[in-house]
């Protein structure tokens, strides 16, 4: 991308305000026809000294000028925000949520499309898919759209991610455009590769049902109706005082020691491609999380022990491995 194009892109960080500097205004065919008509009327007025023709000419030119300002105003003061909060795996589609809003009480009619600069080059460029956005009092001057981004590889989202916001309202004489660049720092996780044989014993334990709750932990998991014969020590007396119902407290059961596992890159043959290795270990991390097993992730040069936020940290480390 040239330096000029880079400067013309508005960085989409947080809630971004569109200013006049980033708006490009160009006339449409209708505007050019009206300018040519005005020139013809002016020539006729000069040759035949028709004062009414002068007035018509000035009125048309003034109307064109006002139309340019009103079209540019459709984008000025527009707030755009993009965010992606869902987990995305390589080979899937990331759904970024785009929010358009305006603090000024002015109805706006816009269109936007993904420029697709992050996609592989196609022999014949496809036509952009435009999405309509209307800001009015009925929708409280804001609108939400979904930007679908194909993800081919693990790691950070592909760059550059451009969208173009355009409008020709209210008269269609001019087209105002603004290009926005989203410098996303979101990460796409490696696509899991299913397998059942590795160096540890997690595969053998994967078929065992996960034990989510019992009567030996310290944290209350949930309440069950009291069963005759159960110890009164486990009755939730505070709940009984409020609702008059006998409920038994069910506690989280601590994870068993034999469920501890080390998910290591050493469990696989040396020379395994990194993308394949990341997919294999991602499958084991998801498997351990699904069965609520304790595990340690061992990567070349780093080790992640059991801790809070283990799933996200391990998947991120594998995505960037």
C-alpha positions in Angstrom: 0.0 0.0 0.0 1.4 3.4 -0.9 2.0 6.1 1.6 -0.9 8.2 0.2 -3.4 5.3 0.5 -2.2 4.6 4.0 -2.8 8.2 5.1 -6.3 8.1 3.5 -7.3 5.2 5.7 -8.9 6.1 9.1 -7.6 3.7 11.8 -10.6 1.9 13.4 -9.6 1.8 17.0 -12.3 1.9 19.7 -15.1 4.3 18.9 -13.8 6.1 15.8 -15.1 9.4 14.7 -15.2 10.1 10.9 -13.8 13.6 10.1 -13.7 15.7 6.9 -10.0 14.8 6.4 -10.9 11.1 5.6 -13.9 11.8 3.4 -13.5 11.6 -0.4 -16.2 13.3 -2.4 -16.7 12.7 -6.1 -19.5 13.7 -8.5 -21.9 11.1 -10.0 -23.0 11.0 -13.6 -26.2 12.9 -12.7 -24.1 15.7 -11.2 -22.0 15.9 -14.4 -25.1 16.0 -16.6 -26.5 18.9 -14.5 -23.2 20.8 -14.8 -23.2 20.3 -18.5 -26.8 21.5 -18.6 -25.9 24.6 -16.6 -23.1 25.4 -19.0 -25.5 25.1 -22.0 -28.0 27.4 -20.2 -25.3 29.9 -19.5 -24.2 30.0 -23.1 -27.9 30.4 -24.2 -28.4 33.2 -21.7 -25.2 35.0 -22.8 -26.2 34.8 -26.5 -29.9 35.8 -26.1 -29.6 38.0 -23.0 -32.3 36.0 -21.1 -32.3 37.0 -17.5 -34.5 34.0 -16.5 -31.9 31.7 -18.0 -29.2 33.3 -15.8 -31.4 32.7 -12.7 -32.0 29.1 -13.7 -28.3 28.6 -14.2 -27.4 30.0 -10.8 -30.1 28.0 -9.1 -28.8 24.7 -10.6 -25.2 25.5 -9.7 -26.3 26.4 -6.1 -28.3 23.2 -5.8 -25.3 21.2 -6.9 -23.1 22.9 -4.3 -25.6 22.4 -1.5 -26.0 18.7 -2.5 -22.2 18.2 -2.2 -22.3 19.7 1.4 -25.3 17.6 2.4 -23.7 14.4 1.1 -20.5 15.0 2.9 -22.5 15.7 6.1 -23.9 12.2 5.9 -20.5 10.8 6.9 -19.2 13.7 9.1 -19.6 13.0 12.8 -20.3 9.3 12.2 -19.0 6.9 14.9 -17.8 3.5 13.9 -16.7 0.7 16.2 -15.5 -2.9 15.4 -15.0 -5.7 17.8 -14.7 -9.5 17.7 -15.3 -11.4 21.0 -16.0 -14.9 19.9 -13.5 -17.7 19.7 -12.3 -18.4 16.1 -10.4 -21.4 14.8 -8.4 -21.6 11.6 -10.6 -22.6 8.7 -13.6 -20.8 10.2 -15.2 -17.4 9.8 -14.7 -14.6 12.3 -17.7 -12.5 13.0 -16.7 -8.9 13.8 -19.5 -6.8 15.1 -19.6 -3.3 13.6 -21.5 -0.5 15.3 -22.5 2.7 13.6 -23.9 5.6 15.6 -24.3 9.3 15.5 -24.7 11.9 18.3 -26.2 14.4 16.0 -30.0 14.1 15.3 -29.7 13.7 11.6 -31.0 10.8 9.6 -28.3 9.0 7.7 -28.4 6.5 4.9 -25.1 4.6 4.4 -23.7 1.6 2.7 -20.5 -0.3 3.6 -18.5 -3.3 2.2 -15.4 -5.3 3.0 -12.6 -4.5 0.5 -11.3 -8.0 0.8 -7.6 -7.0 0.7 -6.8 -9.8 3.1 -8.1 -12.5 0.8 -6.0 -14.3 -1.8 -5.9 -12.6 -5.2 -8.6 -13.9 -7.5 -8.2 -14.0 -11.4 -11.5 -12.0 -11.7 -12.2 -9.6 -8.8 -15.6 -10.2 -7.3 -18.2 -7.5 -6.9 -18.3 -6.1 -3.4 -21.3 -7.0 -1.3 -22.8 -3.8 0.0 -24.7 -3.6 3.3 -27.2 -0.9 4.0 -27.2 1.1 7.2 -29.9 3.5 8.3 -29.6 5.8 11.3 -32.8 7.4 12.4 -34.8 8.1 15.5 -36.6 4.8 15.2 -33.4 2.8 15.9 -32.0 5.4 18.4 -29.4 6.7 15.9 -27.4 3.5 15.9 -27.1 0.3 13.9 -25.3 -3.0 14.2 -23.9 -5.1 11.4 -21.8 -8.3 11.2 -18.6 -8.4 9.3 -17.7 -11.9 8.3 -13.9 -12.5 7.9 -12.7 -15.8 6.5 -9.7 -17.1 8.6 -7.4 -19.5 6.8 -4.4 -19.7 9.2 -3.8 -19.7 12.9 -2.3 -16.6 14.6 -3.3 -13.0 14.3 -6.2 -12.0 12.0 -5.1 -11.4 8.4 -4.1 -7.9 7.5 -5.0 -5.4 6.1 -8.7 -5.4 7.1 -10.4 -2.6 5.2 -14.0 -1.5 4.9 -15.4 1.3 2.8 -18.4 3.4 4.1 -20.2 5.2 1.3 -23.3 7.3 0.7 -24.9 9.3 -2.1 -27.8 10.6 0.0 -29.8 12.8 -0.1 -30.0 13.6 -3.8 -27.5 11.2 -5.5 -25.5 14.0 -7.1 -22.3 13.1 -5.2 -20.8 10.0 -3.6 -18.9 10.4 -0.3 -16.6 7.6 0.8 -14.4 6.9 3.8 -12.0 4.0 4.0 -11.3 2.5 7.5 -8.5 0.2 8.5 -9.1 -2.2 11.4 -5.7 -3.0 13.0 -7.1 -6.0 14.8 -5.1 -7.8 17.4 -7.5 -10.7 17.7 -6.0 -14.2 17.4 -7.4 -17.2 15.5 -6.7 -20.5 17.3 -5.3 -23.5 15.5 -7.8 -25.9 14.0 -8.0 -29.0 16.3 -6.8 -32.3 14.6 -8.6 -35.2 16.2 -6.5 -38.2 17.3 -6.5 -40.8 20.1 -2.9 -41.9 20.5 -0.1 -40.0 22.2 2.4 -40.3 24.9 0.2 -39.6 27.9 -2.8 -41.3 29.4 -5.4 -38.6 28.7 -6.8 -40.6 25.8 -7.7 -43.5 28.1 -9.4 -41.2 30.6 -11.3 -39.2 27.9 -14.1 -41.8 27.8 -14.7 -41.6 31.5 -17.7 -39.3 32.5 -16.6 -36.1 34.0 -17.4 -35.7 37.7 -18.7 -32.2 38.1 -20.1 -32.3 41.6 -20.1 -34.4 44.8 -20.4 -34.0 48.5 -16.7 -33.6 49.4 -15.7 -30.2 48.1 -15.8 -26.8 49.6 -17.6 -24.7 47.0 -21.4 -25.1 46.6 -22.2 -26.1 43.0 -26.0 -26.1 43.2 -29.0 -27.2 45.3 -31.1 -30.3 45.0 -34.4 -31.1 46.7 -33.8 -32.9 50.0 -33.9 -36.6 49.9 -35.0 -38.7 52.9 -32.0 -40.2 54.5 -29.5 -37.5 53.5 -27.5 -35.9 56.3 -29.0 -32.8 57.8 -25.6 -31.2 57.7 -25.9 -30.6 54.0 -29.3 -28.9 54.2 -29.3 -25.3 53.0 -31.0 -23.8 56.1 -30.8 -20.2 54.8 -32.8 -21.3 51.7 -35.3 -23.1 54.0 -35.7 -19.9 56.1 -36.5 -17.9 52.9 -38.6 -20.3 50.9 -39.6 -23.0 53.4 -38.2 -25.7 51.2 -35.6 -28.3 52.3 -32.8 -28.2 49.8 -29.5 -30.2 49.9 -26.2 -28.5 49.2 -24.2 -30.2 46.4 -20.5 -29.3 46.5 -17.9 -29.1 43.8 -15.7 -32.2 43.9 -12.0 -31.5 43.6 -10.3 -32.9 40.6 -8.6 -36.3 41.1 -4.9 -36.6 41.0 -4.9 -39.3 38.3 -6.5 -36.8 36.0 -3.4 -34.5 35.9 -1.8 -34.6 32.5 1.1 -33.0 30.7 0.3 -32.1 27.1 3.7 -31.9 25.6 5.2 -31.4 22.1 7.6 -34.3 23.0 4.6 -36.7 22.7 4.9 -36.4 18.9 7.7 -37.4 16.5 10.5 -34.8 16.0 10.1 -32.8 12.9 6.3 -32.6 13.0 5.3 -29.4 11.2 4.3 -26.7 13.5 0.8 -26.2 12.1 0.2 -29.9 12.5 1.6 -30.0 16.0 -0.5 -27.0 17.0 -3.6 -28.6 15.8 -2.9 -31.9 17.6 -2.1 -30.2 20.9 -5.2 -27.9 20.5 -7.4 -31.0 20.2 -5.9 -32.3 23.5 -6.4 -29.0 25.3 -10.0 -28.9 24.2 -10.5 -32.5 25.3 -9.0 -31.8 28.7 -11.2 -28.7 29.1 -14.3 -30.6 28.1 -13.7 -33.3 30.8 -12.4 -30.7 33.3 -9.0 -32.4 33.7 -6.0 -30.6 35.2 -3.2 -30.4 32.7 0.1 -28.7 32.0 1.0 -27.5 28.5 4.6 -27.9 27.5 5.9 -26.1 24.4 9.3 -25.6 23.0 10.9 -23.0 25.3 7.9 -22.5 27.7 5.6 -24.4 30.0 2.1 -23.3 31.2 1.2 -24.8 34.5 -2.5 -25.1 35.7 -3.9 -21.7 36.5 -6.9 -19.4 36.0 -7.7 -18.8 32.3 -5.9 -21.9 31.3 -8.0 -22.5 28.2 -7.4 -19.1 26.6 -3.7 -19.0 27.5 -3.0 -22.4 26.1 -5.0 -21.9 22.9 -3.3 -18.5 22.4 0.2 -20.0 22.9 -0.5 -22.8 20.4 -1.9 -20.3 17.9 1.3 -18.2 18.1 3.7 -21.1 18.4 
